[in-house]
Amino acid sequence: MKYLQQKSCEKIILVSFLIVFIVMTSGLIFVQKPWEDESMFASASYHLAKDDFMGIPEFEWYDWKNADKVVYFMPPLSMLVSSIWIKISGFDLFRYRSISLLWGLIGIIAFYYFLKFEIEEFLLFGFLE
């Protein structure tokens, strides 16, 4: 019985932490003004989703040739995932930033299970009493 109470308590703590994370991150997503590099990431992802090229034609590039058509100085996998998200959900600042919220949730859940595994391993080998 005590084991079940401990498990339900762990789940309540995890869910409440996730709810607080979602509320606070959503608040930041709505009120924080866009960063400079955020517009470059979003532009390249938008053009990949809508126009099938990964470039930033909105900016003037002095020394970089073809930067309006092809940009590889940013992580291309991030822009690929962002462009898929844009195709699924549409494009605005909240939806674009919600990708980070989703990855944050995945990271918190992964960290929870990592800690749970490590603590159980310590208990198994008698390191913690």
C-alpha distance (Angstrom), angle and dihedral (degrees) to the residues before:
residue distance angle dihedral
M1 . . .
K2 3.79 . .
Y3 3.81 89.6 .
L4 3.83 91.4 55.5
Q5 3.80 91.6 48.3
Q6 3.80 90.2 51.3
K7 3.82 91.5 49.6
S8 3.81 92.9 49.3
C9 3.81 90.1 47.2
E10 3.82 90.0 52.3
K11 3.80 91.1 50.7
I12 3.82 92.0 48.1
I13 3.81 90.7 51.3
L14 3.81 91.8 47.7
V15 3.80 93.9 47.5
S16 3.81 93.0 46.0
F17 3.82 90.3 48.8
L18 3.81 90.0 50.2
I19 3.81 91.4 49.3
V20 3.82 91.6 50.6
F21 3.83 89.5 47.6
I22 3.81 92.2 50.4
V23 3.81 93.6 47.4
M24 3.81 95.3 46.7
T25 3.81 94.8 42.5
S26 3.80 91.7 47.1
G27 3.78 88.8 52.1
L28 3.79 90.5 53.1
I29 3.79 91.2 46.4
F30 3.81 90.6 56.1
V31 3.81 100.4 43.1
Q32 3.80 106.7 32.6
K33 3.79 114.6 94.0
P34 3.81 116.6 -125.0
W35 3.78 118.3 -87.9
E36 3.80 121.1 -128.1
D37 3.78 96.6 -113.3
E38 3.80 90.7 43.3
S39 3.79 89.4 68.7
M40 3.81 91.0 52.4
F41 3.81 92.4 50.2
A42 3.79 91.0 46.1
S43 3.80 93.6 46.7
A44 3.79 93.9 51.8
S45 3.82 91.2 46.1
Y46 3.81 91.8 46.9
H47 3.79 93.7 50.9
L48 3.80 91.1 46.6
A49 3.81 90.0 52.6
K50 3.81 97.9 42.6
D51 3.82 107.4 24.0
D52 3.83 102.5 25.8
F53 3.80 96.9 -120.9
M54 3.78 130.3 97.0
G55 3.78 102.6 -136.1
I56 3.78 140.6 116.4
P57 3.82 108.3 -130.0
E58 3.83 92.7 165.7
F59 3.81 93.4 73.6
E60 3.77 130.2 65.5
W61 3.77 113.9 -122.6
Y62 3.77 117.1 -162.6
D63 3.79 105.8 -176.1
W64 3.78 99.8 17.5
K65 3.74 114.8 87.2
N66 3.82 118.5 -151.2
A67 3.81 92.8 7.2
D68 3.78 87.7 134.5
K69 3.82 88.6 63.4
V70 3.82 106.2 28.4
V71 3.81 128.7 26.5
Y72 3.79 122.8 178.3
F73 3.81 103.4 157.5
M74 3.82 90.0 95.2
P75 3.81 126.9 61.3
P76 3.82 103.8 -77.6
L77 3.81 94.2 -158.9
S78 3.80 89.6 58.4
M79 3.79 90.9 51.7
L80 3.81 90.9 46.2
V81 3.82 92.1 53.3
S82 3.82 89.7 44.6
S83 3.80 92.0 51.2
I84 3.81 90.9 50.8
W85 3.82 88.7 50.0
I86 3.83 89.8 49.6
K87 3.81 90.6 52.0
I88 3.81 90.7 50.6
S89 3.80 101.8 41.5
G90 3.79 106.8 18.5
F91 3.78 128.8 -116.7
D92 3.77 130.3 -68.3
L93 3.79 133.6 113.3
F94 3.82 96.7 -93.8
R95 3.79 93.6 48.9
Y96 3.81 91.7 46.3
R97 3.81 92.1 50.2
S98 3.80 92.4 44.8
I99 3.82 87.9 75.2
S100 3.81 87.2 70.2
L101 3.79 90.5 49.0
L102 3.80 90.1 52.9
W103 3.83 92.6 49.7
G104 3.80 89.4 46.9
L105 3.81 90.3 55.4
I106 3.79 91.0 48.6
G107 3.81 89.8 49.4
I108 3.81 93.6 50.2
I109 3.80 92.6 48.9
A110 3.82 91.3 47.0
F111 3.81 90.5 49.3
Y112 3.81 90.4 49.8
Y113 3.80 92.7 53.7
F114 3.81 91.3 43.8
L115 3.81 91.1 54.0
K116 3.79 91.6 43.9
F117 3.80 90.6 53.5
E118 3.81 93.1 46.6
I119 3.82 94.1 48.4
E120 3.81 91.5 48.1
E121 3.80 89.1 49.8
F122 3.81 91.5 50.9
L123 3.82 90.2 49.3
L124 3.79 90.7 47.7
F125 3.80 92.7 54.9
G126 3.81 93.6 41.1
F127 3.80 98.5 -113.3
L128 3.79 93.1 127.5
E129 3.76 123.8 43.0
